[in-house]
Amino acid sequence: MGSNSYEFKIKTKREDIDFINKIMEAYEGVGIVRTKDANAGDLTIVSTTDFKDDVRMIVEDLNAKWVMAEIVEEGPWSGEL
């Protein structure tokens, strides 16, 4: 991950974290899910600027149809995993 890395901070429910992680794993190479605080439902998805629109679309689709997955912040990767 370099200077074109991009991240999404996601708010979800603890019980939905595993599902979101498995969906992102299915899209191999699009984004890596990191759990910041499971009890609070805080996730970060680290991606690249090339895939940021794909990640946004996946998360918005999850939020609309399957689980709570709200993008609370996005932008250049902070460097934190």
C-alpha positions in Angstrom: 0.0 0.0 0.0 1.4 3.3 -1.0 0.5 6.8 -1.8 -2.6 5.8 -3.8 -4.0 4.0 -0.8 -7.5 5.0 0.3 -9.7 4.2 3.3 -13.3 4.0 4.4 -14.3 4.3 8.0 -17.5 2.2 8.5 -20.0 2.0 11.3 -21.9 -1.2 11.6 -23.2 -3.7 14.2 -20.9 -6.1 15.9 -22.9 -9.1 14.5 -22.4 -7.9 10.9 -18.6 -7.5 11.0 -17.9 -11.1 9.9 -20.4 -10.8 7.0 -18.9 -7.6 5.7 -15.4 -9.1 5.9 -16.5 -12.2 4.0 -18.1 -10.1 1.2 -15.0 -7.9 0.9 -12.8 -11.1 0.8 -15.0 -12.3 -2.1 -13.9 -9.3 -4.1 -10.3 -10.3 -4.0 -7.8 -7.4 -4.0 -10.5 -4.7 -3.8 -10.1 -3.9 -0.1 -8.9 -5.1 3.3 -11.2 -5.0 6.3 -9.7 -4.0 9.7 -11.8 -4.1 12.8 -11.0 -1.0 14.9 -13.5 -1.7 17.7 -15.8 -4.7 17.4 -18.0 -3.7 20.3 -18.6 -0.2 18.8 -18.9 -1.7 15.2 -16.0 0.4 13.9 -14.3 -0.9 10.8 -11.8 0.5 8.3 -11.6 -0.8 4.7 -8.2 0.0 3.2 -8.2 0.0 -0.6 -6.6 2.0 -3.4 -7.8 5.0 -5.3 -8.3 2.7 -8.3 -10.9 0.7 -6.4 -12.5 3.3 -4.1 -15.6 3.6 -6.3 -16.0 -0.2 -6.2 -15.6 -0.3 -2.4 -18.1 2.6 -2.0 -20.6 0.8 -4.2 -20.2 -2.5 -2.3 -20.6 -0.8 1.1 -23.7 1.2 -0.1 -25.2 -2.0 -1.5 -24.6 -3.8 1.7 -26.2 -1.0 3.7 -29.2 -0.8 1.4 -30.0 -4.5 1.3 -28.2 -6.6 3.9 -26.6 -5.1 6.9 -25.9 -1.7 8.5 -22.7 -0.4 6.9 -22.6 3.3 7.0 -19.6 5.2 5.6 -18.7 7.8 8.2 -15.5 9.0 6.7 -13.3 8.4 3.6 -10.1 9.7 2.2 -6.4 9.0 1.7 -5.2 6.1 3.9 -4.0 7.3 7.3 -1.3 4.6 7.3 -2.9 2.8 10.2 -3.8 -0.9 10.0 
